[in-house]
Structure formats: structure tokens, C-alpha cells
Amino acid sequence: MQNKQSALPDSTESRSGLGRRDFLKYGGMGIAAAVLVSAGSGCKKDNNTANNPHNGANIVFPTGDAGILNYAYALEQLEAAFYTQVLTGSYYKGLSSSSAEKQILTDIQLHEVCHRDFFKAALGPAAIGALTPFFNNINFNDRTSVLTQAKIFEDLGVSAYNGAASFISDSGYLLVAGKIVSVEARHASAIRDLLQPNTTSFAGDDVIGSTGLDAANTFTYVLTQASAFITNTINSSNLPQ
């Protein structure tokens, strides 16, 4: 695993004075607005991409920035599908409607759907097909199972954007990637705080290096980890090695 430091803007932000709900609410506003402008449509709570029947379909990433954007699109598809399924499980449904924990999961799901739809709209005909997720090993009725997996996905997503940053040629794409990864980092912090409240776990040394920056992972590492949750065959040979 490559563990170089990120070229993306630092996503660490103080949460003093903000509750958990506001932390995600304000963190997601910028990218949500960008998605609405760029994609020309709102982000729906449940866009059902998770149920698109592409079982076993071969996904080939193109070269250049289009390949990297599709890489991000694939990861956002996976995260959006995961949180959409979280919202159908008895763990989520069992939370009080006034629960901050329920609001956090609702907000994260909406953000991930926005991210996914943004990349699909931005890529247009160059977008890869819909992925078919495989979540059979996740118990969506159990809090620990859901939050532990959410932590894995969020940490992986942040490291993926950080690792891809130095390979993006277009400065506009790099700017958007920086905005999205800052939101993903807020997600990661919020999930860690739910797992271990009132600790410093929101920025653990398992993901923050000695320089104080988030880890950055290679395309190969990230896709290897993500492939356990995708039934499609992924061909990433055109991505930077």
C-alpha cells in the first residue's frame, strides 16, 4: 500500500460550537449546491442505483481525467448504495425521529447520492455503467455492523481522493475533488464519533500520518478493498499505476 501524503486541501475542521447535525449540515452545503448547479437537478433521497441490474458486467475505466472521475464515480456509487440500504434496515428505522444519529445517517446518504449523481452528470456518455453492490456480509439490522462498515467506506473514500489528486490534470476537476473529499472527511469523523463518542477517535492515527495529513492510497489498493463489495469485474489497467 502506498501511503503518500495528499495534494488535496486539508479537510480537518474544528467542530467547536457545532452539534453533530450542524457539523454535517454545513459541511455538505457547498458540494450539494455545486451538484445542483452542475447536474441541473436536485438530489433525491433514494435514487435506486443500487438495484440497477448489471450483475457481472465488466467495467473498464478510460484513460486520463475521465478514468479518474469514473473511479470516483464508482466509489460514490458504492457509498450511495450502502447508505441507501442502511436507511431500509431495522437499526436505522428503530432510531427515534429526533435522534441525532438518525439525522447524521440521513444527511450522509443524501450527500453520497449527490456525489454519485454529480459524477454521472459531469461524465455524461463517458460514464461507466451502474455497479451492482454486494452487501451480503453486512447486517443492516445491527448498529455495530453498519457503523463499522460505514467507517471503512468513509476512510477508504478519503484515501482514494487523496491518492488520486496528483494525477488529475484539469484544475477544475481537482477543485471539485477537493470539495468532495472535505465532505467525505466530515462523514468519516462523524461516523467515528458515533462509534466512540467523546474521544479523539474522529481523527485517529490509523488514518492521519505523522505530518497531520490524511492517508492517500493507490488506485490498486482502493479498488482491491472495494471489490469485495462489488459483483462487477473491474478493469483499472488504464488508471495510473
Residue pairs with C-beta under 8 A, 6 or more apart in sequence:
1 217
1 218
1 221
2 163
2 216
2 217
2 218
2 221
3 209
3 215
3 216
3 217
4 163
4 166
4 216
5 162
5 209
5 211
5 213
5 216
6 161
6 162
6 163
6 165
6 213
6 214
6 216
7 162
7 165
7 166
8 161
8 162
8 165
8 174
8 177
8 178
8 181
9 178
9 182
10 212
10 213
10 214
11 158
11 181
11 182
11 184
11 185
11 186
11 214
12 185
12 203
12 212
13 27
13 182
13 186
15 23
15 189
15 202
18 26
19 100
20 100
20 103
20 104
20 190
20 193
21 100
21 103
21 104
21 107
23 186
23 189
23 190
24 103
24 104
24 107
24 108
24 111
24 186
24 187
24 190
25 107
27 182
27 183
27 186
28 107
28 110
28 111
28 114
28 183
28 186
30 179
30 183
31 111
31 114
31 115
31 118
31 179
31 180
31 182
31 183
32 43
32 110
32 111
32 114
34 118
34 176
34 179
35 43
35 114
35 115
35 117
35 118
36 42
36 43
38 118
38 121
38 122
39 117
39 118
39 120
39 121
39 122
40 121
41 117
41 121
43 110
43 113
43 114
43 117
44 113
45 87
45 106
45 109
45 110
45 113
46 84
46 87
46 113
47 80
47 84
47 113
47 116
47 117
48 84
49 77
49 80
49 81
49 116
49 130
50 80
50 81
50 84
50 85
50 133
52 129
52 130
52 131
52 132
53 132
54 129
54 130
54 131
54 132
54 232
55 132
55 231
55 232
56 132
56 231
56 232
56 233
57 129
57 132
57 232
57 233
58 232
58 233
58 235
59 74
59 128
59 129
59 131
59 232
59 233
59 234
59 235
60 128
60 235
60 238
61 67
61 70
61 71
61 74
61 128
61 234
61 235
61 236
61 238
61 239
62 70
62 126
62 238
63 238
64 169
65 168
65 169
65 170
65 173
66 123
66 126
67 238
67 239
68 164
68 167
68 168
68 173
68 239
68 240
69 119
69 122
69 123
69 173
70 119
70 123
70 126
70 127
70 128
71 160
71 164
71 219
71 223
71 236
71 239
72 119
72 160
72 161
72 164
72 177
72 180
73 116
73 119
73 120
73 123
73 127
73 128
74 128
74 131
74 226
74 230
74 234
75 156
75 157
75 160
75 222
75 226
76 112
76 115
76 116
76 119
76 157
77 116
77 130
77 131
77 133
78 131
78 133
78 153
78 226
78 229
78 230
79 112
79 115
79 116
79 153
79 154
79 157
80 109
80 112
80 113
80 115
80 116
81 131
81 133
81 135
82 112
82 133
82 135
82 138
82 149
82 150
82 153
82 229
83 105
83 108
83 109
83 112
83 113
83 150
84 109
84 113
85 133
85 135
85 140
86 92
86 105
86 109
86 140
86 146
86 150
87 105
87 106
87 109
88 140
89 140
89 141
89 146
90 140
90 141
91 140
91 141
91 142
91 143
91 145
91 146
92 102
92 105
92 140
92 146
95 101
95 102
95 105
96 102
101 194
104 190
104 191
104 194
108 150
108 187
108 190
108 191
111 183
111 187
115 180
115 183
118 176
119 127
120 127
129 232
131 230
131 231
131 232
132 230
132 231
132 232
133 229
133 230
133 231
134 228
134 229
134 230
134 231
135 229
138 145
138 146
138 149
139 145
139 146
140 146
147 191
147 194
147 195
148 195
150 187
150 191
151 188
151 191
151 192
151 195
152 225
154 184
154 187
154 188
154 191
155 188
155 206
155 207
155 215
156 217
156 222
156 225
156 226
157 181
157 184
157 187
157 188
158 181
158 184
158 185
158 188
158 207
158 214
158 215
159 207
159 214
159 215
159 216
159 217
159 222
160 217
160 219
160 222
161 177
161 180
161 181
161 184
162 181
162 213
162 214
162 215
162 216
162 217
163 216
163 217
163 218
163 219
163 221
163 222
164 177
164 219
165 174
165 177
165 178
165 216
167 240
168 174
168 177
185 214
188 202
188 207
189 202
189 203
190 202
192 201
192 202
192 203
192 204
193 199
193 201
193 202
195 201
207 214
207 215
208 214
208 215
209 215
219 236
219 239
219 240
219 241
220 236
220 241
223 234
223 236
227 234
